[in-house]
Structures are given as structure tokens and as C-alpha cells.
């Protein structure tokens, strides 16, 4: 009798993924990982008897606290994606997680050069056309008190972790899901648009950072081209790290002398 009921109520397991699941799972991971990290760190400070204002002030003034927050966000993001991929029996090759080759990685430098040139030209064209946009607005990235050895944590937080996790999640999972139903151009535009919107720093109390959105949109197009060209995400990880390294050096190393 029990077997009959089990068969009656049993539902076939859903496997694979498509545009809808890719979009909503990415959205859930993006916001859920930050919420989880915020709650976890908030509980830690609450156990120490600190108020919310004191906790926020401590985080803003502590490189270690900001690093831990980012580390938790990235770990939770990868774990959540792994659980979904495993539950849906999704192949890692569908995410571009294939073994890289030296030839693949050789695409990184020329692709970065093309991306950077296109970005400069595009911003030069848009600046007179959109005088209302602040093209000099700075991105709020935190780590204002970082000095000396603490820059190692900043480098990991801003260069290594985002390049790895964002390539897996956006160019691997999100774009891979869009490619299941859309052609390459449409999938690339949609994934890149979402990636750009995520960099508007909405909710930070600052005006939307349109320059960063344009920058990351162009970057994403280049990274998706790399994924299609090489068959994996690793050249894209390399380009992403190059870009973030230059930004890190400009802000935290060279910027300290000017």
C-alpha cells in the first residue's frame, strides 16, 4: 500500500538548467550570500555586546572584518551553486569548468587590450552625449584603512575572489543557462546587462555608478567571447584578474603616492 502511494505522489527529478533557473538562482545567490554573511557577522558582534552602529563602524574601520565578509559571501556563493548543480545533475563542462590549456590562456592579454581600447573609445563617445552622468564618480569598494601587510587581504578580496567566483557564476552558470534557449548574442547581452546592473552600487546611499556598469558590461562581453573561443572560463578569469590587479595597484599602491 505504501509503495502505491509513493509511486502516486512521486515526481520525476528535474535535471539540467535553463534561462529561468539560471537567472533566479543567480539572483538568489547574489543577495542571499550577502544577507547570510551580514547576519553571521552581526550575530558575532551582538555576542560581543556591540550595537548595530558600533558593529558597522568596526567593519568599516577593519580590513580583516571586510575581508571576512567578502570571504563568507564568496564561499556561500560557491557552495550554493555547487548544491544546485549537484541536485540538478548539471555537468561542470556546462559551466565552462574544463581543463585549461596554455593556448587558451594566451588569449587573455590580447583580449584585455581589446576590451580596454573599446572601453576608452566608448566612454569618449558617451561623455559628450550624456553630460548628466558623472564619469569621474568613484566606486565604493571599502578597505579605506588598508596599509602595509593588510593589502594582502585586500588583494585577495578584490582581485582573486571576485575574478574566480564571478566567472563561475556569471560567465559559467548564468550565461550557460541563457545559452540553453537563446542564441549567443542574446545570451551574451542579457548576462552582461545583469552583470553591469550589479555594479551600479544600488543601495549604497550613493548615486548609481553608471561608469562601472558600462565598464563591466563591456568586460563581460569580452569574457563571454573568451569562453566561447576557448570552451572554458579560465582565460576569462585571467582577464578579470588583470583588470582587478590594475585597479588595485592604481588605488592602493600608486594612489598612495599621489
C-alpha positions as CSV (number, residue, x, y, z in Angstrom):
1,X,0.0,0.0,0.0
2,X,2.7,2.5,1.0
3,X,4.6,1.7,-2.3
4,X,1.5,2.6,-4.3
5,X,1.2,6.0,-2.5
6,X,4.9,6.7,-3.0
7,X,4.6,6.0,-6.7
8,X,1.4,8.1,-7.0
9,X,2.9,11.1,-5.3
10,X,6.4,10.7,-6.6
11,X,7.5,13.4,-9.0
12,X,10.2,13.0,-11.6
13,X,13.5,14.7,-10.7
14,X,14.2,17.8,-12.7
15,X,17.7,17.8,-14.2
16,X,19.7,20.4,-16.1
17,X,19.1,24.1,-16.2
18,X,17.8,26.9,-18.5
19,X,17.4,30.7,-18.6
20,X,14.8,30.9,-15.8
21,X,16.6,28.7,-13.3
22,X,19.9,30.4,-14.2
23,X,18.5,33.9,-13.6
24,X,16.7,33.2,-10.4
25,X,19.3,31.0,-8.8
26,X,22.0,33.6,-9.6
27,X,19.8,36.4,-8.1
28,X,19.2,34.3,-5.0
29,X,22.9,33.5,-4.6
30,X,23.8,37.2,-5.1
31,X,21.5,38.6,-2.5
32,X,21.3,35.5,-0.2
33,X,25.1,35.2,0.2
34,X,25.4,38.8,1.3
35,X,22.4,38.5,3.7
36,X,23.8,35.4,5.2
37,X,27.3,37.0,5.7
38,X,25.7,40.1,7.2
39,X,23.6,38.1,9.7
40,X,26.6,35.9,10.6
41,X,28.9,38.8,11.3
42,X,26.0,40.7,13.0
43,X,25.5,37.8,15.4
44,X,29.2,37.7,16.2
45,X,29.2,41.4,17.1
46,X,26.0,41.0,19.0
47,X,27.6,38.3,21.1
48,X,30.3,40.8,22.0
49,X,27.6,43.2,23.2
50,X,28.1,45.7,20.4
51,X,25.2,47.7,18.9
52,X,24.4,47.8,15.2
53,X,26.1,51.2,14.9
54,X,29.2,50.0,16.6
55,X,29.3,46.9,14.5
56,X,29.0,48.9,11.3
57,X,31.7,51.3,12.4
58,X,34.0,48.4,13.4
59,X,33.6,46.7,10.0
60,X,34.2,50.0,8.1
61,X,37.4,50.5,10.0
62,X,38.6,47.0,9.9
63,X,40.3,45.4,6.9
64,X,40.0,42.0,8.5
65,X,36.3,42.3,9.1
66,X,35.7,43.4,5.5
67,X,37.8,40.6,4.2
68,X,35.9,38.0,6.3
69,X,32.6,39.4,5.0
70,X,33.7,39.0,1.4
71,X,35.2,35.6,2.0
72,X,31.9,34.4,3.5
73,X,29.9,35.8,0.6
74,X,32.1,34.1,-2.0
75,X,32.3,30.7,-0.1
76,X,28.5,30.7,0.4
77,X,28.0,31.6,-3.3
78,X,30.1,28.7,-4.5
79,X,28.6,26.2,-2.0
80,X,25.1,27.2,-3.0
81,X,25.9,26.9,-6.7
82,X,27.5,23.6,-6.1
83,X,24.5,22.2,-4.3
84,X,22.2,23.4,-7.1
85,X,24.5,21.9,-9.8
86,X,24.7,18.6,-8.0
87,X,20.9,18.5,-7.3
88,X,20.1,19.1,-10.9
89,X,22.9,16.8,-12.2
90,X,24.5,19.6,-14.2
91,X,27.8,18.8,-15.9
92,X,30.7,21.0,-14.9
93,X,31.5,21.4,-18.5
94,X,28.2,23.2,-18.9
95,X,29.7,25.9,-16.6
96,X,32.9,26.1,-18.6
97,X,34.8,24.3,-15.9
98,X,37.0,22.3,-18.2
99,X,40.7,21.8,-18.0
100,X,42.6,24.8,-19.3
101,X,45.4,24.8,-21.8
102,X,48.3,27.2,-22.3
103,X,46.9,28.1,-25.7
104,X,43.6,29.1,-24.0
105,X,45.4,31.4,-21.5
106,X,47.3,33.1,-24.3
107,X,44.1,34.7,-25.3
108,X,43.9,36.7,-22.0
109,X,46.4,39.5,-22.7
110,X,45.2,40.5,-26.3
111,X,41.6,40.2,-25.2
112,X,42.2,42.5,-22.3
113,X,43.9,45.0,-24.6
114,X,40.9,45.0,-27.0
115,X,38.5,45.3,-24.1
116,X,40.4,48.3,-22.7
117,X,40.6,50.0,-26.0
118,X,36.9,49.6,-26.7
119,X,36.0,50.9,-23.3
120,X,38.1,54.0,-23.8
121,X,36.5,54.7,-27.1
122,X,33.0,54.1,-25.8
123,X,33.4,56.3,-22.8
124,X,34.9,59.1,-25.1
125,X,31.8,58.9,-27.3
126,X,29.3,58.7,-24.4
127,X,30.8,61.5,-22.3
128,X,29.6,64.4,-24.6
129,X,26.3,62.6,-25.4
130,X,25.4,62.1,-21.7
131,X,26.6,65.2,-19.9
132,X,24.4,64.4,-16.9
133,X,26.4,61.3,-16.0
134,X,29.4,61.7,-13.6
135,X,32.2,59.9,-15.4
136,X,34.6,60.7,-12.6
137,X,32.5,59.1,-9.8
138,X,34.5,56.7,-7.7
139,X,33.4,53.2,-6.8
140,X,32.8,52.4,-3.2
141,X,35.0,49.4,-2.6
142,X,35.8,49.8,1.1
143,X,39.2,49.0,2.7
144,X,39.9,52.7,3.2
145,X,42.2,51.9,6.2
146,X,44.3,49.3,4.4
147,X,48.0,49.7,4.8
148,X,51.1,47.6,4.6
149,X,50.6,43.8,5.1
150,X,46.8,44.3,5.2
151,X,47.0,44.9,1.4
152,X,47.4,41.2,1.0
153,X,43.9,40.7,2.3
154,X,42.6,43.5,0.1
155,X,44.3,41.9,-3.0
156,X,42.6,38.5,-2.2
157,X,39.3,40.3,-1.7
158,X,39.3,42.5,-4.7
159,X,41.4,40.6,-7.3
160,X,41.4,36.8,-6.7
161,X,38.0,36.0,-5.2
162,X,35.8,38.1,-7.5
163,X,37.5,37.0,-10.6
164,X,37.1,33.4,-9.7
165,X,33.6,33.4,-8.3
166,X,32.1,35.9,-10.7
167,X,33.4,34.0,-13.7
168,X,31.9,30.7,-12.4
169,X,28.6,32.3,-11.5
170,X,28.1,34.7,-14.4
171,X,30.0,33.6,-17.4
172,X,29.7,30.0,-16.4
173,X,26.3,29.4,-14.8
174,X,24.2,32.5,-15.8
175,X,25.4,32.7,-19.4
176,X,25.4,28.9,-19.7
177,X,21.8,28.9,-18.7
178,X,20.8,31.6,-21.2
179,X,22.6,29.7,-24.0
180,X,20.2,26.8,-23.5
181,X,17.4,28.8,-25.1
182,X,18.8,31.9,-26.6
183,X,21.4,32.5,-29.4
184,X,24.9,33.5,-28.4
185,X,24.4,37.3,-29.0
186,X,21.2,37.5,-27.0
187,X,22.6,35.4,-24.2
188,X,25.8,37.5,-24.0
189,X,23.8,40.8,-24.0
190,X,21.5,39.5,-21.2
191,X,24.2,38.1,-19.0
192,X,26.4,41.2,-19.5
193,X,23.4,43.6,-18.8
194,X,22.7,41.8,-15.5
195,X,26.4,41.9,-14.6
196,X,26.6,45.6,-15.3
197,X,23.5,46.4,-13.3
198,X,25.0,44.5,-10.3
199,X,27.9,47.0,-10.3
200,X,25.7,50.1,-10.1
201,X,26.2,50.0,-6.3
202,X,22.5,50.4,-5.7
203,X,21.6,50.6,-2.1
204,X,24.9,52.1,-1.1
205,X,23.5,55.5,-0.5
206,X,25.5,56.8,-3.4
207,X,24.2,57.7,-6.9
208,X,24.1,54.9,-9.5
209,X,27.6,54.2,-10.7
210,X,26.9,54.2,-14.4
211,X,30.6,54.2,-15.4
212,X,31.2,50.9,-13.6
213,X,28.0,49.4,-15.2
214,X,29.3,50.4,-18.7
215,X,32.8,49.1,-17.9
216,X,31.6,45.8,-16.5
217,X,29.1,45.3,-19.4
218,X,31.9,45.7,-22.0
219,X,34.2,43.5,-19.9
220,X,31.5,40.8,-19.7
221,X,31.1,40.8,-23.5
222,X,34.8,40.2,-23.8
223,X,34.8,37.4,-21.2
224,X,31.9,35.7,-22.8
225,X,33.7,35.8,-26.2
226,X,36.7,34.2,-24.4
227,X,34.5,31.4,-23.0
228,X,33.1,30.7,-26.5
229,X,36.5,30.9,-28.1
230,X,38.3,28.6,-25.6
231,X,35.5,26.5,-24.4
232,X,36.1,27.3,-20.7
233,X,36.1,30.2,-18.3
234,X,39.8,30.2,-17.3
235,X,41.1,32.7,-19.8
236,X,38.3,34.9,-18.6
237,X,39.4,34.5,-15.1
238,X,42.8,35.7,-16.2
239,X,41.5,38.8,-17.9
240,X,39.3,39.6,-14.9
241,X,42.3,39.3,-12.6
242,X,44.4,41.5,-14.8
243,X,41.7,44.2,-14.8
244,X,41.2,44.0,-11.0
245,X,45.0,43.9,-10.4
246,X,45.4,47.2,-12.3
247,X,42.6,48.8,-10.3
248,X,44.1,47.5,-7.1
249,X,47.6,48.9,-8.0
250,X,46.0,52.2,-9.0
251,X,44.0,52.7,-5.8
252,X,46.1,51.1,-3.1
253,X,49.7,51.2,-4.4
254,X,50.3,54.0,-6.9
255,X,47.4,56.1,-5.4
256,X,49.2,56.2,-2.1
257,X,52.0,58.3,-3.7
258,X,49.7,61.0,-5.2
